[in-house]
Amino acid sequence: MRTLLSLAASLALALAIQPAHAQTGAAKQTDYFESKEADGSSVIFKDDPMKAQGLDASGATLQMRGRPIRTLLIRPRLQFLQELTKSVESL
């Protein structure tokens, strides 16, 4: 029974998967523009993400903050003797 159930589940899964299809020629031609010249060729894509602002050579620069303040995880007890005498006084 278990084998029959797993076989039926795998068969249903295999039939549910859709095959992949390649793009048509018309869809490829509208995604980019290509110009060929004697010294080379250039391709310009419509959805080029590099056209965003601040990504060129004269774009935004990174600025560093000041140096971080370093603190100790274990802080020294400056009032150790005062606290020690307070705890001993209550005895």
Secondary structure, DSSP 8 states (H G I E B T S, - for coil): -HHHHHHHHHHHHHHH--------HHHHHHHEEEEEETTEEEEEETT-GGGSTT-STTS-------------SS---TTHHHHHHHHHHT-
